[in-house]
Structure formats: C-alpha cells, structure tokens
Amino acid sequence: MMPVHALLLCLFLSFAGAASAQDLAAHQQALLAGQLARIEASRAGVPQLYLLAAGLSSKQDVFKNDVESMRDLFDGHWQTRNRSVALIADESTKDAYAYPTRANLRRAAEALGRKLNPQKDVFLLFLSSHGTVRG
C-alpha cells in the first residue's frame, strides 16, 4: 500500500501536469490565433498564393529551417507575408509559432480556405519531416 505522503505527492504532480498542459494548449491556441488574425482575404481579380508550412519534427533544426526558408522565400517572391502560416515543432520557436498538431494544421488550413478564392487562388501545403514506413 502506498504511503499517504507519496499518494499526495502523486496527486499534486498530476494536477500540476494538467495545469501545465492546459497552459501550453492555451498558449498554442493564442499563437495560432495571432497568425490567423493577420491573414488577408483574397483580392478580386488578382491570383494570390496562400502558404501553410509546417516543420513536423523537433529532433533536428533542419525542419524549422526548411519552414522558415520556405516562408521567407514565398513572402519575398510572391508577397505571401499576410497569407502565410508557419507551424513549427521546435523548442527554440515555441513562443513564436504554434506546434503543427493535427488540430492546428486543420485550423490553419480551414482558416486559409475561408480567406482564399478557390476560383483563382492557390493553396500550398509544405510539410517538412522525416517519413516513416507507415506514412
């Protein structure tokens, strides 16, 4: 049987972990909401490019670098600055970009889809990660 003080410590740690997870989730939602709030709606008569770029692995900086390079290239060459969203799974950018979770990818894609005109605009999804045998 577990001593009472050990049980209390376990309960405290589980609540502290839940609070930290809730704080992280709220922070991630706020980061993504901030990016999505800056997305411009499509302009009439002008084909535009919308970019969703995601670095799906935090194991190496290459994925973060891929996303930032792609975003910078598109922002500079195709003026996507207010039509691009970057999601990066990297500790060094956790306060700048939301993580590329399934939910965040879906929210970002749906938000961009509401802003673009499917009759003339282009949506580009750029994913950078290691692959697996199972996909």
C-alpha positions in Angstrom: 0.0 0.0 0.0 1.3 3.5 -0.9 2.1 5.8 2.0 -0.2 8.8 2.3 2.5 11.4 1.6 3.5 9.5 -1.6 -0.1 9.5 -2.7 -0.5 13.2 -2.0 2.7 13.9 -4.0 1.4 11.9 -6.9 -1.9 13.8 -6.8 -0.1 17.1 -6.7 2.2 16.3 -9.6 -0.8 15.0 -11.7 -2.7 18.3 -11.1 0.5 20.4 -11.8 1.0 18.5 -15.0 -2.6 19.0 -16.1 -2.3 22.7 -15.4 0.9 22.9 -17.4 -0.7 21.0 -20.3 -3.7 23.4 -20.2 -1.3 26.4 -20.2 0.6 25.0 -23.1 -2.6 24.3 -25.1 -3.9 27.8 -24.4 -0.5 29.3 -25.4 -0.5 27.3 -28.6 -4.1 28.4 -29.5 -3.2 32.0 -28.9 -0.1 31.7 -31.1 -2.1 30.2 -34.0 -5.0 32.7 -33.5 -2.5 35.6 -33.8 -1.1 34.2 -37.1 -4.6 33.6 -38.4 -5.8 37.0 -37.5 -3.3 38.6 -39.9 -4.3 36.6 -42.9 -5.7 38.8 -45.7 -8.8 37.9 -47.7 -8.4 37.3 -51.4 -8.4 40.4 -53.6 -10.7 40.5 -56.6 -9.1 39.9 -60.0 -5.6 39.1 -58.7 -4.5 35.5 -58.3 -2.8 35.0 -54.9 -0.8 32.3 -53.2 -1.6 31.1 -49.6 1.0 29.1 -47.8 0.8 26.7 -44.9 4.2 25.5 -43.9 4.9 23.0 -41.1 8.0 21.5 -39.6 6.8 18.3 -38.1 9.8 17.1 -36.1 11.7 18.8 -33.3 14.6 16.4 -33.5 16.7 18.5 -35.8 16.8 22.2 -36.8 16.6 21.3 -40.5 12.8 21.1 -40.3 12.5 24.5 -38.6 15.0 25.9 -41.1 13.0 24.4 -44.0 9.8 26.1 -42.9 11.4 29.4 -42.2 13.3 29.4 -45.5 10.1 28.4 -47.5 8.1 31.1 -45.7 10.8 33.8 -46.3 11.1 32.8 -50.0 7.4 32.9 -50.6 6.9 36.1 -48.5 9.6 37.8 -50.5 9.0 36.5 -54.0 5.2 36.0 -54.0 4.3 38.6 -51.3 2.6 36.0 -49.1 3.6 37.8 -45.9 -0.1 38.3 -44.9 -1.2 35.0 -46.5 1.2 32.5 -44.9 1.1 30.5 -41.7 4.1 28.6 -40.2 3.8 25.8 -37.7 7.0 24.5 -36.2 7.7 21.8 -33.7 10.9 23.2 -32.1 11.7 24.2 -28.6 13.6 27.3 -29.9 10.4 28.7 -31.6 7.8 27.6 -29.1 6.9 31.2 -28.3 6.8 32.3 -31.9 5.0 29.5 -33.7 2.2 27.1 -32.8 3.1 23.4 -33.0 2.0 21.5 -36.1 -0.5 19.3 -34.3 -3.3 17.7 -36.4 -5.8 20.2 -34.8 -3.5 23.2 -35.6 -2.9 22.0 -39.1 -6.7 21.6 -39.6 -7.5 25.0 -38.1 -4.9 26.8 -40.2 -5.9 25.1 -43.4 -9.6 25.8 -42.8 -8.9 29.5 -41.9 -6.8 29.9 -45.1 -9.5 28.2 -47.1 -12.1 30.7 -45.8 -9.8 33.6 -46.9 -8.8 32.4 -50.4 -10.9 32.4 -53.6 -10.8 28.8 -54.9 -11.6 30.1 -58.4 -8.3 31.9 -58.8 -6.0 31.5 -55.7 -3.6 28.7 -54.9 -3.1 27.0 -51.6 0.3 25.4 -51.0 0.8 23.0 -48.1 4.5 22.5 -47.3 5.5 19.8 -44.8 9.0 19.0 -43.7 9.8 16.0 -41.6 11.2 12.5 -41.6 9.0 10.0 -43.2 8.1 6.6 -41.8 7.3 3.2 -43.5 3.7 3.7 -42.3 3.4 7.2 -43.6 
